[in-house]
């Protein structure tokens, strides 16, 4: 664990993903407050990276991604909302399972192992947090993350 300036970390993750964002002609809006947390850098970075990269992969050309990072006295909140293909209602309960792929027909062209959301959820649980997904087919998906700030700096 170390002291992490989370907005700076989030900005660096978005910068890393810029080539994929530009290739899809996506508009990415980041609304982030700068604050410091005492957490695992690798895990927080992985949470940011996995959720944003999924929002890119499963989006539509010229789509939109809204990223919010904020805190209150008790928790850090992170959300990623996209205008992508969405997740079918019957698949939503299984998306955090290891190796589960929602769209088997596009798995090869999109790539990945089906581990991203399972690893993300594990990292969040390790920090005693929670993740929720809300999705509508053809409209997009939102992931909401809450992580307690037991070690507020």
C-alpha positions, -999 to +999 in steps of 0.1 A: +000+000+000+011+035-007-002+071-009-019+075-044-030+107-060-060+091-077-069+119-102-033+119-114-034+081-117-068+082-135-054+108-160-024+086-167-047+055-174-068+076-198-037+088-215-025+052-219-058+043-236-058+073-259-049+053-291-079+030-286-101+060-278-090+078-309-094+046-331-131+044-320-136+082-323-149+083-287-156+113-266-143+107-231-153+131-203-135+129-170-150+146-140-125+139-112-116+154-079-079+152-067-074+135-034-050+110-019-058+074-008-037+048+010-042+017-011-026-007-035-014+012-066-015-018-088-051-026-078-065+009-081-048+013-115-062-021-126-097-011-116-094+022-136-078+005-166-102-025-168-134-006-165-123+022-190-108-003-215-141-023-214-160+009-220-139+015-251-140-021-264-177-025-261-187+010-273-199+022-306-179+043-331-183+080-322-197+069-288-192+085-254-176+076-221-183+095-188-158+088-160-165+102-125-141+100-096-151+116-063-151+110-025-170+119+006-158+115+042-161+077+041-158+065+005-141+069-029-166+066-058-156+057-093-180+053-122-177+046-159-207+050-182-206+042-219-229+044-249-219+009-260-237-023-270-249-031-234-252-064-216-283-086-218-303-089-186-297-126-185-259-121-186-256-094-160-255-117-130-226-136-144-203-108-157-180-109-127-173-147-130-139-157-143-137-166-180-174-155-186-178-138-220-210-121-227-207-121-265-191-153-276-195-144-313-172-113-310-147-127-285-120-132-311-122-098-327-125-079-294-099-101-276-094-106-239-096-136-215-129-130-197-108-122-165-109-084-165-141-079-145-134-109-122-100-093-114-115-059-110-141-072-086-115-091-066-094-059-063-124-039-051-134-066-026-098-066-013-103-030-004-136-038+012-155-021-016-184-030-039-191-028-076-225-027-094-234-028-131-264-013-148-269-020-185-295-017-212-290-035-245-282-011-273-279+019-250-248+012-228-235+002-194-225+019-162-202+005-136-203+020-101-175+014-077-174+023-040-143+018-019-142+028+018-115+053+027-104+037+060-070+053+055-079+089+046-048+110+042 
